Amino acid sequence: MDLARGLCEVDLHCHTTASDGLLTPTELVRSAAILGLKGIGLTDHDTIQGWREAEQAANVHQIQLLKGIELNTDWNGKEVHILGYELDGSSNDLKHQLKNLRDARKLRMFEILDRLQYLGISIEARQIQKFARGESIGRPHIAEALMEQGYVNTIKEAFERYIGKGAPAYVPLHKITPEEGIELIRKSHGVAVLAHPGINRLEEGIRPWIEAGLQGIEVSHSEHNQEDELRYRSLAEKYHLVMTGGSDFHGEERKPGVKLGHWGASEEVIQQILVLAKGN
């Protein structure tokens, strides 16, 4: 980290309008360049839609780009997110599997709308689609529609009152297993990294996931404290895994206080990931 600026060299966990982020891929890359970051990782949920635009912007702004995805998986009732970097975007299997996951997101949206309707809240799919500028629909888009219609004042309130876990309109997302997510990434010649394991304390799953092909752990993250970072740094060293890091940036309105570049890794991590991907 550049202590003088409070910024890391690279931020490898960022979202755009291709999924549930607020900035377009171009705006994200430009923002990273303006901050002086040396590299950035684009990791939208279940989509690679933003890759081409981000690549073009990275060429313009002379900044390194890791093309990635983030997959939501389930392990013993715990949500486990798997990041994939430098996958083969031309893989038909990857495209097919990602489309299945996005279709599941759309189905969940309609189920949530049905539950909201039962609660006396009338929101139509077209109103949500207005906020979902990419092909991957998420609950933040529903939250924005609830705000627009005056049912809530903030995204946080929408989750707490209606669509968050335990709330009356909550519908769980169909998820694959961590092993299936890792397999999809590795079959597409990508590098599989366990995202923010400190949120749900996922230490027990790490060894079998390594056997399935996991190659890295996200050590630095906006929801990790110092103890988390030390714990996962130690595990990464023990199992010889790449230590990545990222803010999980979505935009201030989506994730208040989570600022681009304030969590991340050193520039050399990008080269480590590229070497692994080349060997996959």
C-alpha positions as CSV (number, residue, x, y, z in Angstrom):
1,M,0.0,0.0,0.0
2,D,1.1,3.6,-0.7
3,L,0.8,4.8,2.9
4,A,1.1,8.4,1.8
5,R,-2.0,8.2,-0.3
6,G,-3.7,5.4,1.6
7,L,-4.0,3.4,-1.7
8,C,-2.9,0.0,-2.8
9,E,-1.1,-0.6,-6.1
10,V,-3.9,-2.7,-7.6
11,D,-7.6,-3.3,-6.7
12,L,-8.6,-6.7,-7.9
13,H,-12.3,-6.9,-6.9
14,C,-14.5,-4.3,-8.6
15,H,-18.0,-4.3,-10.0
16,T,-19.6,-2.2,-12.9
17,T,-22.9,-1.7,-14.5
18,A,-22.5,-5.0,-16.2
19,S,-23.8,-6.4,-12.9
20,D,-24.6,-4.4,-9.8
21,G,-22.0,-1.6,-9.8
22,L,-22.7,2.0,-10.5
23,L,-19.9,2.9,-12.9
24,T,-19.5,1.6,-16.4
25,P,-16.4,-0.4,-17.2
26,T,-14.9,2.7,-18.9
27,E,-15.7,4.9,-15.9
28,L,-14.2,2.3,-13.5
29,V,-11.0,2.1,-15.4
30,R,-10.7,5.8,-15.8
31,S,-11.3,6.3,-12.0
32,A,-8.6,3.8,-11.2
33,A,-6.2,5.6,-13.5
34,I,-7.0,9.0,-12.1
35,L,-6.2,7.6,-8.6
36,G,-2.9,6.4,-9.8
37,L,-3.6,2.7,-9.4
38,K,-1.3,0.4,-11.5
39,G,-3.9,-2.2,-12.1
40,I,-7.5,-3.2,-11.6
41,G,-9.6,-6.4,-11.6
42,L,-13.1,-6.4,-13.2
43,T,-15.2,-9.1,-11.3
44,D,-18.8,-8.7,-12.2
45,H,-21.4,-11.2,-11.0
46,D,-22.0,-14.0,-13.4
47,T,-21.1,-12.0,-16.5
48,I,-18.1,-11.1,-18.7
49,Q,-20.2,-8.5,-20.6
50,G,-17.9,-5.6,-19.4
51,W,-14.6,-7.2,-20.5
52,R,-14.3,-5.7,-24.0
53,E,-15.1,-2.1,-22.9
54,A,-12.8,-2.4,-19.9
55,E,-9.9,-3.6,-22.1
56,Q,-10.4,-0.7,-24.5
57,A,-10.4,1.8,-21.6
58,A,-7.3,0.1,-20.0
59,N,-5.4,0.6,-23.3
60,V,-6.4,4.2,-23.4
61,H,-5.4,4.9,-19.8
62,Q,-2.4,2.7,-19.8
63,I,-3.4,0.6,-16.8
64,Q,-3.2,-3.1,-16.2
65,L,-6.5,-5.1,-16.3
66,L,-7.4,-8.5,-15.0
67,K,-10.6,-9.8,-16.6
68,G,-12.6,-11.7,-14.1
69,I,-16.0,-12.8,-12.7
70,E,-17.5,-13.4,-9.3
71,L,-19.6,-16.6,-8.7
72,N,-22.0,-17.0,-5.7
73,T,-21.9,-20.5,-4.4
74,D,-23.3,-22.4,-1.4
75,W,-21.4,-24.5,1.2
76,N,-23.3,-26.0,4.2
77,G,-25.7,-23.1,4.1
78,K,-22.9,-20.5,4.0
79,E,-22.5,-18.2,1.0
80,V,-19.1,-18.6,-0.6
81,H,-18.0,-16.3,-3.4
82,I,-15.4,-17.5,-5.9
83,L,-13.5,-15.0,-8.1
84,G,-12.2,-16.2,-11.4
85,Y,-9.4,-14.3,-13.3
86,E,-8.3,-14.4,-16.9
87,L,-10.7,-17.0,-18.1
88,D,-11.1,-17.9,-21.7
89,G,-14.1,-15.7,-22.6
90,S,-14.6,-17.7,-25.9
91,S,-15.4,-20.9,-24.0
92,N,-18.9,-22.0,-24.9
93,D,-19.3,-23.9,-21.7
94,L,-18.5,-20.8,-19.7
95,K,-21.0,-18.8,-21.7
96,H,-23.6,-21.4,-21.2
97,Q,-23.1,-21.8,-17.4
98,L,-23.0,-18.0,-16.9
99,K,-26.3,-17.7,-18.8
100,N,-27.9,-20.3,-16.6
101,L,-26.8,-18.4,-13.5
102,R,-28.2,-15.1,-14.9
103,D,-31.5,-16.8,-15.8
104,A,-31.7,-18.0,-12.2
105,R,-31.2,-14.3,-11.1
106,K,-34.1,-13.2,-13.3
107,L,-36.3,-16.0,-11.9
108,R,-35.5,-14.9,-8.4
109,M,-36.4,-11.3,-9.3
110,F,-40.0,-12.4,-10.4
111,E,-40.3,-14.4,-7.2
112,I,-39.3,-11.4,-5.1
113,L,-41.8,-9.2,-7.0
114,D,-44.6,-11.8,-6.2
115,R,-43.7,-11.6,-2.5
116,L,-43.6,-7.8,-2.6
117,Q,-47.0,-7.8,-4.3
118,Y,-48.4,-10.0,-1.5
119,L,-47.1,-7.3,0.9
120,G,-49.0,-4.6,-1.0
121,I,-46.0,-3.3,-2.9
122,S,-46.5,-3.1,-6.7
123,I,-43.2,-3.1,-8.6
124,E,-43.0,-4.2,-12.2
125,A,-40.0,-6.0,-13.9
126,R,-39.6,-3.1,-16.4
127,Q,-39.0,-0.7,-13.5
128,I,-36.2,-2.9,-12.2
129,Q,-34.7,-3.4,-15.7
130,K,-34.3,0.4,-15.9
131,F,-31.7,0.2,-13.1
132,A,-30.1,-3.0,-14.4
133,R,-28.0,-1.6,-17.2
134,G,-26.1,-4.9,-17.7
135,E,-27.2,-8.4,-18.2
136,S,-26.9,-9.6,-14.6
137,I,-29.8,-8.5,-12.3
138,G,-29.3,-8.3,-8.6
139,R,-31.2,-7.3,-5.5
140,P,-29.6,-3.8,-5.5
141,H,-31.6,-3.1,-8.7
142,I,-34.8,-4.1,-6.9
143,A,-33.8,-1.8,-4.0
144,E,-33.4,1.1,-6.4
145,A,-36.9,0.5,-7.8
146,L,-38.3,0.5,-4.3
147,M,-36.6,3.8,-3.6
148,E,-37.9,5.3,-6.8
149,Q,-41.4,4.3,-5.9
150,G,-41.0,5.8,-2.4
151,Y,-41.3,2.6,-0.4
152,V,-37.9,3.1,1.1
153,N,-35.3,5.9,1.4
154,T,-32.1,3.9,1.1
155,I,-30.8,0.7,-0.4
156,K,-29.9,-0.4,3.2
157,E,-33.5,0.1,4.2
158,A,-34.8,-1.9,1.3
159,F,-32.6,-4.9,2.3
160,E,-33.5,-4.6,6.0
161,R,-37.3,-4.2,5.5
162,Y,-38.0,-6.3,2.4
163,I,-35.4,-8.1,0.4
164,G,-32.4,-9.0,2.7
165,K,-32.0,-12.4,4.3
166,G,-34.8,-12.9,6.9
167,A,-36.9,-10.1,5.4
168,P,-40.5,-10.9,4.2
169,A,-39.7,-10.7,0.4
170,Y,-36.3,-12.4,0.6
171,V,-35.8,-15.2,-1.9
172,P,-32.5,-17.2,-1.9
173,L,-30.5,-17.2,-5.1
174,H,-29.9,-20.6,-6.8
175,K,-26.3,-21.4,-6.2
176,I,-23.8,-23.9,-7.4
177,T,-21.3,-25.5,-5.0
178,P,-17.8,-24.0,-4.5
179,E,-16.3,-27.1,-6.2
180,E,-18.6,-26.5,-9.3
181,G,-17.6,-22.8,-9.4
182,I,-13.9,-23.7,-9.2
183,E,-14.2,-26.4,-11.8
184,L,-16.0,-23.9,-14.2
185,I,-13.2,-21.4,-13.8
186,R,-10.4,-23.9,-14.2
187,K,-12.0,-25.6,-17.2
188,S,-12.0,-22.1,-18.7
189,H,-8.3,-21.8,-18.0
190,G,-8.8,-19.2,-15.3
191,V,-7.4,-18.8,-11.8
192,A,-9.9,-19.5,-9.0
193,V,-9.6,-17.3,-5.9
194,L,-11.7,-17.5,-2.7
195,A,-13.3,-14.1,-2.1
196,H,-13.5,-12.4,1.3
197,P,-13.4,-15.6,3.4
198,G,-13.5,-13.6,6.7
199,I,-17.2,-12.6,6.2
200,N,-18.5,-16.2,6.8
201,R,-15.3,-17.7,8.3
202,L,-14.6,-20.3,5.7
203,E,-11.3,-21.8,6.9
204,E,-12.6,-25.4,7.1
205,G,-13.5,-25.4,3.4
206,I,-10.2,-24.2,2.1
207,R,-8.3,-27.5,1.9
208,P,-11.0,-29.4,-0.1
209,W,-11.4,-26.4,-2.4
210,I,-7.6,-26.4,-3.0
211,E,-8.0,-30.1,-4.0
212,A,-10.7,-28.9,-6.4
213,G,-8.4,-26.4,-8.0
214,L,-8.5,-23.2,-5.9
215,Q,-5.3,-21.2,-6.4
216,G,-5.7,-18.0,-4.3
217,I,-7.2,-16.3,-1.3
218,E,-8.4,-12.7,-1.1
219,V,-6.5,-11.5,1.9
220,S,-7.2,-7.8,1.8
221,H,-10.9,-6.8,1.6
222,S,-13.1,-4.0,2.8
223,E,-14.9,-6.4,5.3
224,H,-11.7,-7.9,6.7
225,N,-10.2,-6.7,9.8
226,Q,-6.5,-7.0,10.7
227,E,-7.0,-10.3,12.4
228,D,-8.7,-11.7,9.3
229,E,-5.9,-10.5,7.1
230,L,-3.3,-12.2,9.3
231,R,-5.3,-15.4,9.4
232,Y,-5.7,-15.7,5.7
233,R,-2.2,-14.6,4.9
234,S,-1.0,-17.4,7.1
235,L,-3.3,-19.9,5.3
236,A,-2.2,-18.7,1.9
237,E,1.5,-19.2,2.9
238,K,0.7,-22.6,4.3
239,Y,-1.0,-23.8,1.2
240,H,1.1,-21.8,-1.3
241,L,-1.8,-19.8,-2.6
242,V,-1.7,-16.4,-4.3
243,M,-2.7,-13.6,-1.9
244,T,-5.0,-11.2,-3.7
245,G,-6.9,-8.2,-2.5
246,G,-9.6,-5.8,-3.5
247,S,-12.1,-3.4,-2.2
248,D,-15.3,-5.0,-3.6
249,F,-16.1,-1.6,-5.0
250,H,-19.6,-1.0,-6.3
251,G,-20.0,2.8,-6.0
252,E,-20.7,4.9,-2.9
253,E,-24.5,4.6,-3.1
254,R,-24.3,0.8,-3.3
255,K,-21.5,0.2,-0.7
256,P,-21.0,3.4,1.3
257,G,-17.4,3.9,2.5
258,V,-16.0,1.2,0.2
259,K,-13.6,3.3,-1.8
260,L,-11.7,2.2,-4.9
261,G,-8.1,1.3,-4.3
262,H,-8.3,1.4,-0.5
263,W,-8.0,-2.4,-0.3
264,G,-6.0,-4.4,-2.7
265,A,-2.6,-5.9,-3.4
266,S,0.8,-5.2,-4.8
267,E,1.3,-5.0,-8.6
268,E,3.3,-8.3,-8.6
269,V,0.1,-10.2,-7.8
270,I,-1.2,-9.4,-11.3
271,Q,1.9,-11.1,-12.8
272,Q,1.4,-14.1,-10.4
273,I,-2.1,-14.6,-11.6
274,L,-1.2,-14.2,-15.3
275,V,1.5,-16.9,-14.9
276,L,-0.9,-19.2,-13.3
277,A,-3.5,-18.6,-16.0
278,K,-1.0,-19.3,-18.7
279,G,-0.2,-22.6,-17.0
280,N,-3.9,-23.5,-16.7
